[in-house]
């Protein structure tokens, strides 16, 4: 096991084949999953709007640095698939944007 890095991952996708019950549950919780709810956490946070078309999921992943961004993205996508499956929501077209916090350069203003 090598050096561990912390990654912030945004997984985006499209809802697909939502049931009427699933749509109703998502719509009932829209306010809790809007812009103000988007946070990077280990559990992740799901964000979407009333159109119920696209969603984003923000998550923190800790992974071996040797495995790189691709592995962090794959781990995050697996987590999103599991969460959406447990909630009973269909999806398609997952894609990830990964930021390695341990190699990120910070420019401080003086």
Residue pairs with C-beta under 8 A, 6 or more apart in sequence:
1 64
2 64
2 65
2 66
3 64
3 65
3 66
4 62
4 63
4 64
4 65
5 62
5 63
5 64
5 65
5 72
5 100
5 101
5 102
5 103
6 60
6 61
6 62
6 100
6 101
6 102
7 60
7 61
7 62
7 63
7 69
7 72
7 76
7 98
7 99
7 100
7 101
8 40
8 58
8 59
8 60
8 98
8 99
8 101
9 58
9 59
9 60
9 61
9 72
9 73
9 75
9 76
9 96
9 97
9 98
9 99
10 56
10 57
10 58
10 96
10 97
11 56
11 57
11 58
11 59
11 73
11 76
11 77
11 80
11 94
11 95
11 96
12 54
12 55
12 56
12 57
12 94
12 95
12 96
12 97
13 54
13 55
13 56
13 57
13 80
13 91
13 92
13 93
13 94
13 95
14 53
14 54
14 55
14 91
14 92
14 93
15 26
15 48
15 52
15 53
15 54
15 55
15 89
15 90
15 91
16 90
16 91
16 92
17 90
18 26
18 52
18 89
18 90
19 88
21 88
22 87
22 88
22 89
22 90
23 52
25 87
26 33
26 48
26 52
26 89
27 50
27 52
30 48
30 49
30 50
33 45
33 46
33 47
33 48
34 47
34 49
35 47
37 45
37 47
38 45
38 47
38 56
38 58
39 45
39 58
40 58
40 59
40 60
41 58
41 59
41 60
42 59
42 60
43 59
44 57
44 58
44 59
44 60
44 76
44 79
44 80
44 83
45 57
45 58
45 59
46 55
46 56
46 57
46 83
47 55
47 56
47 57
47 58
48 54
48 55
48 56
55 91
57 76
57 79
57 80
57 83
59 76
59 79
59 80
61 72
61 75
61 76
61 79
63 71
63 72
63 75
64 71
65 100
65 102
69 98
69 100
70 98
72 98
72 100
73 96
73 97
73 98
74 96
76 96
76 98
77 94
77 96
80 91
80 94
81 91
81 94
84 90
84 91
